[in-house]
């Protein structure tokens, strides 16, 4: 059963399994996608997603999937978001691209590359990039390693310090 809020926001995920070129499609209700407080009306601008990555909504492992495409459209606020992810090396590496739109105009873009650089301990390099003056430019570079207790530590290797370059 659709609620009134689900008509204001549409959410869909397309994905390809690793052994197929066919795209599968799943629609989500806002209540499934957002971590809503009691009585909170879902909004792309204000609500928080339940999971940090699209694949987490599919209950599949990155090693099972080649690519995902998420599209969220907030009809009331006239904004939308597209996030694509591509996986390789048995899902250990990921390339993500995010684009935000307001009234059909792109207002934000970012690409994130996550590369496994070491197995023991598991260590991943993360590079965040965006187009600045139409040139793909790095914004942030860090290294994350997994600890034996399941926690993670992160070291920032480089970041842009100019706020105007982070737009």
C-alpha angles and dihedrals in degrees: 000000000000119000126213090260093056090064090057094053129037121195128185137168126200119192142176122215115226094252097046141063091203117106119228119206131211129177120208132200114231089247089060094048105039128058094230127191115228108286094007114143110223116250130171089217098051112016122092122232118240093228134031095224132045092231090065090068091056096055089227129125120246088241089064096051134068098189145350133202121197122191122185120181122188102197095184095055094034093233135120142182132211121195123180126185130190122193131200140164092049091312095303092116127051137186115196131185125192127190125181122198133194117194088345095306120115109243102168139021134177138168123203124196118195115189126180104228101172137022101201104073096010104248128181131191115215122198121182117199138179138178109262114183085348093302120116102241134179116246103175141005124190141160121224124193130188118236124215090250092060095257124119134224125204131201118195107223098180140353135173110252098199112095092205090060091057095066 
